[in-house]
Amino acid sequence: MENPFKKVINSEKLPDIIKEKVMDDINVVKLALDVTDLLTIKYPEAINDIFNLSRKNKK
């Protein structure tokens, strides 16, 4: 696969469409990380806290 960034000469400005595509890719990765964090860490911790709270109330 050919690297498109090697085609850009240092004195030339990078096309805006390339910048938008790169930023869109970064945003997709950030979203995926946030969703993964929510589903694998925060949601199970919240469920665990609820069950622990209900067990403490029963005692």
mmCIF file of the C-alpha atoms, coordinates in Angstrom:
data_MODEL
# 
_entry.id   MODEL 
# 
loop_
_atom_site.group_PDB 
_atom_site.id 
_atom_site.type_symbol 
_atom_site.label_atom_id 
_atom_site.label_alt_id 
_atom_site.label_comp_id 
_atom_site.label_asym_id 
_atom_site.label_entity_id 
_atom_site.label_seq_id 
_atom_site.pdbx_PDB_ins_code 
_atom_site.Cartn_x 
_atom_site.Cartn_y 
_atom_site.Cartn_z 
_atom_site.occupancy 
_atom_site.B_iso_or_equiv 
_atom_site.pdbx_formal_charge 
_atom_site.auth_seq_id 
_atom_site.auth_comp_id 
_atom_site.auth_asym_id 
_atom_site.auth_atom_id 
_atom_site.pdbx_PDB_model_num 
ATOM 1  C CA . MET A 1 1  ? 0.000   0.000  0.000  1.00 0.00 ? 1  MET A CA 1 
ATOM 2  C CA . GLU A 1 2  ? 1.366   3.384  -0.973 1.00 0.00 ? 2  GLU A CA 1 
ATOM 3  C CA . ASN A 1 3  ? 1.720   6.027  1.727  1.00 0.00 ? 3  ASN A CA 1 
ATOM 4  C CA . PRO A 1 4  ? -0.263  9.151  0.633  1.00 0.00 ? 4  PRO A CA 1 
ATOM 5  C CA . PHE A 1 5  ? 1.714   11.397 2.980  1.00 0.00 ? 5  PHE A CA 1 
ATOM 6  C CA . LYS A 1 6  ? 4.899   10.754 1.013  1.00 0.00 ? 6  LYS A CA 1 
ATOM 7  C CA . LYS A 1 7  ? 3.257   12.443 -1.973 1.00 0.00 ? 7  LYS A CA 1 
ATOM 8  C CA . VAL A 1 8  ? 2.866   15.718 -0.061 1.00 0.00 ? 8  VAL A CA 1 
ATOM 9  C CA . ILE A 1 9  ? 5.835   18.013 -0.447 1.00 0.00 ? 9  ILE A CA 1 
ATOM 10 C CA . ASN A 1 10 ? 6.885   19.837 2.727  1.00 0.00 ? 10 ASN A CA 1 
ATOM 11 C CA . SER A 1 11 ? 6.133   23.249 1.249  1.00 0.00 ? 11 SER A CA 1 
ATOM 12 C CA . GLU A 1 12 ? 2.628   22.261 0.132  1.00 0.00 ? 12 GLU A CA 1 
ATOM 13 C CA . LYS A 1 13 ? -0.446  22.559 2.290  1.00 0.00 ? 13 LYS A CA 1 
ATOM 14 C CA . LEU A 1 14 ? -2.210  19.312 3.125  1.00 0.00 ? 14 LEU A CA 1 
ATOM 15 C CA . PRO A 1 15 ? -5.628  19.107 1.464  1.00 0.00 ? 15 PRO A CA 1 
ATOM 16 C CA . ASP A 1 16 ? -8.531  19.778 3.796  1.00 0.00 ? 16 ASP A CA 1 
ATOM 17 C CA . ILE A 1 17 ? -10.231 16.524 2.812  1.00 0.00 ? 17 ILE A CA 1 
ATOM 18 C CA . ILE A 1 18 ? -7.261  14.548 4.146  1.00 0.00 ? 18 ILE A CA 1 
ATOM 19 C CA . LYS A 1 19 ? -7.368  16.481 7.419  1.00 0.00 ? 19 LYS A CA 1 
ATOM 20 C CA . GLU A 1 20 ? -11.093 15.789 7.751  1.00 0.00 ? 20 GLU A CA 1 
ATOM 21 C CA . LYS A 1 21 ? -10.629 12.070 7.115  1.00 0.00 ? 21 LYS A CA 1 
ATOM 22 C CA . VAL A 1 22 ? -7.850  11.827 9.697  1.00 0.00 ? 22 VAL A CA 1 
ATOM 23 C CA . MET A 1 23 ? -9.889  13.721 12.291 1.00 0.00 ? 23 MET A CA 1 
ATOM 24 C CA . ASP A 1 24 ? -12.931 11.532 11.576 1.00 0.00 ? 24 ASP A CA 1 
ATOM 25 C CA . ASP A 1 25 ? -10.824 8.414  12.112 1.00 0.00 ? 25 ASP A CA 1 
ATOM 26 C CA . ILE A 1 26 ? -9.506  9.800  15.390 1.00 0.00 ? 26 ILE A CA 1 
ATOM 27 C CA . ASN A 1 27 ? -13.033 10.595 16.542 1.00 0.00 ? 27 ASN A CA 1 
ATOM 28 C CA . VAL A 1 28 ? -14.192 7.062  15.719 1.00 0.00 ? 28 VAL A CA 1 
ATOM 29 C CA . VAL A 1 29 ? -11.334 5.602  17.770 1.00 0.00 ? 29 VAL A CA 1 
ATOM 30 C CA . LYS A 1 30 ? -12.172 7.909  20.702 1.00 0.00 ? 30 LYS A CA 1 
ATOM 31 C CA . LEU A 1 31 ? -15.827 6.884  20.516 1.00 0.00 ? 31 LEU A CA 1 
ATOM 32 C CA . ALA A 1 32 ? -14.901 3.200  20.457 1.00 0.00 ? 32 ALA A CA 1 
ATOM 33 C CA . LEU A 1 33 ? -12.670 3.662  23.510 1.00 0.00 ? 33 LEU A CA 1 
ATOM 34 C CA . ASP A 1 34 ? -15.424 5.505  25.384 1.00 0.00 ? 34 ASP A CA 1 
ATOM 35 C CA . VAL A 1 35 ? -18.010 2.821  24.609 1.00 0.00 ? 35 VAL A CA 1 
ATOM 36 C CA . THR A 1 36 ? -15.589 0.071  25.597 1.00 0.00 ? 36 THR A CA 1 
ATOM 37 C CA . ASP A 1 37 ? -14.805 1.854  28.862 1.00 0.00 ? 37 ASP A CA 1 
ATOM 38 C CA . LEU A 1 38 ? -18.495 2.278  29.581 1.00 0.00 ? 38 LEU A CA 1 
ATOM 39 C CA . LEU A 1 39 ? -19.417 -1.347 28.902 1.00 0.00 ? 39 LEU A CA 1 
ATOM 40 C CA . THR A 1 40 ? -16.408 -3.068 30.451 1.00 0.00 ? 40 THR A CA 1 
ATOM 41 C CA . ILE A 1 41 ? -15.592 -0.903 33.481 1.00 0.00 ? 41 ILE A CA 1 
ATOM 42 C CA . LYS A 1 42 ? -18.243 1.608  34.479 1.00 0.00 ? 42 LYS A CA 1 
ATOM 43 C CA . TYR A 1 43 ? -21.391 -0.451 33.875 1.00 0.00 ? 43 TYR A CA 1 
ATOM 44 C CA . PRO A 1 44 ? -20.173 -3.546 35.789 1.00 0.00 ? 44 PRO A CA 1 
ATOM 45 C CA . GLU A 1 45 ? -18.957 -1.344 38.658 1.00 0.00 ? 45 GLU A CA 1 
ATOM 46 C CA . ALA A 1 46 ? -22.363 0.314  38.880 1.00 0.00 ? 46 ALA A CA 1 
ATOM 47 C CA . ILE A 1 47 ? -24.160 -3.046 38.922 1.00 0.00 ? 47 ILE A CA 1 
ATOM 48 C CA . ASN A 1 48 ? -21.730 -4.318 41.569 1.00 0.00 ? 48 ASN A CA 1 
ATOM 49 C CA . ASP A 1 49 ? -22.339 -1.234 43.710 1.00 0.00 ? 49 ASP A CA 1 
ATOM 50 C CA . ILE A 1 50 ? -26.111 -1.738 43.465 1.00 0.00 ? 50 ILE A CA 1 
ATOM 51 C CA . PHE A 1 51 ? -25.875 -5.369 44.564 1.00 0.00 ? 51 PHE A CA 1 
ATOM 52 C CA . ASN A 1 52 ? -23.497 -4.514 47.411 1.00 0.00 ? 52 ASN A CA 1 
ATOM 53 C CA . LEU A 1 53 ? -25.837 -1.750 48.566 1.00 0.00 ? 53 LEU A CA 1 
ATOM 54 C CA . SER A 1 54 ? -28.832 -4.086 48.572 1.00 0.00 ? 54 SER A CA 1 
ATOM 55 C CA . ARG A 1 55 ? -26.869 -6.695 50.549 1.00 0.00 ? 55 ARG A CA 1 
ATOM 56 C CA . LYS A 1 56 ? -25.867 -4.107 53.153 1.00 0.00 ? 56 LYS A CA 1 
ATOM 57 C CA . ASN A 1 57 ? -29.490 -3.010 53.526 1.00 0.00 ? 57 ASN A CA 1 
ATOM 58 C CA . LYS A 1 58 ? -30.612 -6.607 54.152 1.00 0.00 ? 58 LYS A CA 1 
ATOM 59 C CA . LYS A 1 59 ? -28.149 -7.025 57.041 1.00 0.00 ? 59 LYS A CA 1 
# 
